[in-house]
Amino acid sequence: MPVGLSVVRAIAARADRTVALKSDGTLVAWGNNSSGQTTVPQGLSGVSAVAAGFFHTIALKTDGTIVGWGSNFYGQTTVPAGLSGVTALDAGYESTIALQSDGAVVAWGENSYGQTTVPLALRGATAIAAGSFYTVALVSLSFNPADLDNDGDGLTNLQELAFGLNPTQPDSALAPIPVVEGGYLTITLSKHPGAAYEVQSAGTLLGGQPASFSPATTTVLLDTATTLKVRDNILIGTPPARFMRVKVTAAP
């Protein structure tokens, strides 16, 4: 340890080296420097956290930005452009992971085991950690998992459950879509116990998109414990544009 080193408030260590964060926001590093991992960038200050990969070092500054140095063989010290609002960070063997203030996770560097492939549905993270070849995130229990899209198909878990779909399998193509039958829009959906639905329609366009959706006047064609099929009561062509959708109004 360097002689006289004091007022240290955090440390990181990996692969024959140590990095110390001092209370004044500066860093001191020593040990193995084969890839420049203990050569702290000149003038670096305002550091609030530090992490050590096997051959690289990363530091989080108080302004929410990250600085990295050492080996960059897998791009582990090349911070993604525009990355900001970072509140925590960690380093894997040759990878880097950052937690942003909105609960989003960003990762980069070596990815042979998928350790930097952040799940599409991951949101609301409150803490992160990096193993040598894997990454984990803690998600707050106050975050509503119904709002997630676990399979990344564009439908939230709640929407998929409400439509009788599987939230773990991409199946948005099976979501209820209006079709024309006898000149009228009809829509069929699989009902989920405990869910409530409202069929809505619109007959205007705003910026090329349907606008002014409101509860539709419909005729129920089929209503069982598992299936609901309804028909819009307005004939297509009067008015020229006609749109229909299903809104989930109560969670299952």
HELIX and SHEET records of a PDB file:
HELIX    1   1 PRO A  145  ASP A  147  5                                   3    
HELIX    2   2 ASN A  157  ALA A  162  1                                   6    
HELIX    3   3 SER A  172  LEU A  174  5                                   3    
SHEET    1   A 3 VAL A   8  ALA A  13  0                                        
SHEET    2   A 3 ARG A  17  LYS A  22 -1                                        
SHEET    3   A 3 LEU A  27  GLY A  31 -1                                        
SHEET    1   B 3 VAL A  47  ALA A  52  0                                        
SHEET    2   B 3 HIS A  56  LYS A  61 -1                                        
SHEET    3   B 3 ILE A  66  GLY A  70 -1                                        
SHEET    1   C 3 VAL A  86  ALA A  91  0                                        
SHEET    2   C 3 SER A  95  GLN A 100 -1                                        
SHEET    3   C 3 VAL A 105  GLY A 109 -1                                        
SHEET    1   D 2 ALA A 125  ALA A 130  0                                        
SHEET    2   D 2 THR A 135  VAL A 139 -1                                        
SHEET    1   E 4 VAL A 179  GLU A 181  0                                        
SHEET    2   E 4 TYR A 184  SER A 190 -1                                        
SHEET    3   E 4 THR A 227  ASP A 232 -1                                        
SHEET    4   E 4 THR A 218  ASP A 223 -1                                        
SHEET    1   F 3 SER A 214  PRO A 215  0                                        
SHEET    2   F 3 ALA A 196  ALA A 202 -1                                        
SHEET    3   F 3 PHE A 243  ALA A 250 -1                                        
SHEET    1   G 2 THR A 204  LEU A 206  0                                        
SHEET    2   G 2 GLN A 209  ALA A 211 -1                                        
END                                                                             
